[in-house]
Amino acid sequence: MSRIAYVNGRYLLRRDALVDIEDRGYQLADGVYEVCEVRGGAIIDQPRHLGRLQRSLGELRIRAPVAPGALAIILRETVRRNRVRNGIVYVQVTRGVARRDFSFPPRDTAPSLVVTARSLDLAANERRAARGIAVITVPECRWARVDIKSVALLPNVLAKQAARDRGADEAWFVDREGRVTEGASSNAWIVTPDRKVVTRPADNGILRGITRTVLIGVVEAQNLVFEERPFTLEEAYGAGEAFVTAASQIVMPVVRIDDRPIGGGSPGPVARALRADFHRHAQRT
Ligand code: PLP
């Protein structure tokens, strides 16, 4: 947990870091967020994450709380004050504090900005990647704009809990056509039996993961064949490999989907090689 949090202009001890009960993030999930990996003290792919934050804010017509340069300084300072070497930095922006009303608050309402940072156990993450994770599938039930990184995550919360309840680590959403969209907190990938690396196009139906974007470059640098196209759950069951991507997990091999072993039931060479190479392609700030 973050020991020090940035809240609307101040760095506060965790116990003093409070938001107003009328904050629209709390009342209406009217806000957006970003999560960047911190590795070796550096923030990974920060410009891309802040670019996506800007886009999410723009799509929801929420004003940026501070200038991009100032936000970069706040991220760095929050990481420093929490002494995070390996972990994540979290940024949340909401439409601010106003009397509860669905329509937008008065124009002069200041957006709220909270930034926290916490350490993650890098070695535990590596052990997990060496074992691989299990995935279950759930029907896609989210709204049609999941390309916006909104804090309205209730379907994702329920999907992740369903995974936990079934002894799995992640849930993949599957649409009415039987196609995998993405994970509850990750993008979904498969490697076909003839070694093509496949992930769904980033339209409004998935979040355009920053890890996904960077990894496409790694796939190409490794001279693998990349196919950006929808894939069905049936195809995933028969895949040579599967994996998920997210800032906090990089490339995480998937070894079971709905209790069916994928590939040989252990992490495959393509996922392992992509994971090993990822940070050579990512940007450090
Ligand atoms: N899709 C969803 C629904 C997510 O919540 C996340 C990350 O949390 C991702 C994809 C992966 O995005 P990124 O690689 O930018 O972390």
Boltz pocket constraint, residues with backbone or C-beta under 6 A from the ligand:
constraints:
  - pocket:
      binder: B
      contacts: [[A, 35], [A, 156], [A, 182], [A, 183], [A, 184], [A, 185], [A, 186], [A, 187], [A, 206], [A, 207], [A, 208], [A, 209], [A, 210], [A, 211], [A, 212], [A, 245], [A, 246], [A, 247], [A, 248]]
      max_distance: 6.0
